Amino acid sequence: MTIQESRLHNGVLQLGPTGTGQIDASCQVTNVRITSSYSDDGSALEVLCGDRVPAGRQLDGRQLQGTFVQDFDFTEANGGLLDYVWNHDLEVVAFTFTPNDTGAPTLSGSVQLEVPGDSYGGDVNTRITADFAWNIQGQTTRTYGTTTQAAAPAGAAA
């Protein structure tokens, strides 16, 4: 097998129900990922003859994590991502995450939003961001798409 490299680029991150009330956060996030945590399910078992059965593993949970650019300069409700998160704090909302437009699967499910601890402000006269970690509720669905990679412009390196 040859190396297959994937990149986050030209992707989509949407929060909320499809249609009215949904926000596209794609142009605000600088980092996004889904993480999983596991732990042992019970103890290893050893019998008299010395044979051992290792402890099983269980999924403890998944999170949608990342970093977004703070966008608090809005005057209307749900004007930006930060406003959306504040207005829906601790609510469970739908999410859709597609890492790129080159055939990556789309992951969807529900997350419980939480206002990031560092959500309003930061260093003076700099681009300010906020880190988020939202617990995924229930199962995550992966839907496979088709490759839609655009051709590179003439003379560009592939």
Rosetta blueprint (number, residue, H / E / L):
1 M L
2 T L
3 I L
4 Q L
5 E L
6 S L
7 R L
8 L L
9 H E
10 N L
11 G L
12 V E
13 L E
14 Q E
15 L E
16 G L
17 P L
18 T L
19 G L
20 T L
21 G L
22 Q L
23 I E
24 D E
25 A L
26 S L
27 C L
28 Q L
29 V E
30 T E
31 N E
32 V E
33 R E
34 I E
35 T E
36 S E
37 S E
38 Y E
39 S E
40 D E
41 D E
42 G L
43 S L
44 A L
45 L E
46 E E
47 V L
48 L L
49 C L
50 G L
51 D L
52 R E
53 V E
54 P L
55 A L
56 G E
57 R E
58 Q E
59 L E
60 D E
61 G E
62 R E
63 Q E
64 L E
65 Q E
66 G E
67 T E
68 F E
69 V E
70 Q L
71 D L
72 F L
73 D L
74 F L
75 T L
76 E L
77 A L
78 N L
79 G L
80 G L
81 L H
82 L H
83 D H
84 Y H
85 V H
86 W H
87 N H
88 H L
89 D L
90 L L
91 E L
92 V E
93 V E
94 A E
95 F E
96 T E
97 F E
98 T E
99 P L
100 N E
101 D L
102 T L
103 G L
104 A L
105 P L
106 T E
107 L E
108 S E
109 G E
110 S E
111 V E
112 Q E
113 L L
114 E L
115 V L
116 P L
117 G L
118 D L
119 S L
120 Y L
121 G L
122 G L
123 D L
124 V L
125 N L
126 T L
127 R L
128 I L
129 T E
130 A E
131 D E
132 F E
133 A E
134 W E
135 N E
136 I E
137 Q E
138 G E
139 Q E
140 T E
141 T E
142 R E
143 T E
144 Y L
145 G L
146 T L
147 T L
148 T L
149 Q L
150 A L
151 A L
152 A L
153 P L
154 A L
155 G L
156 A L
157 A L
158 A L
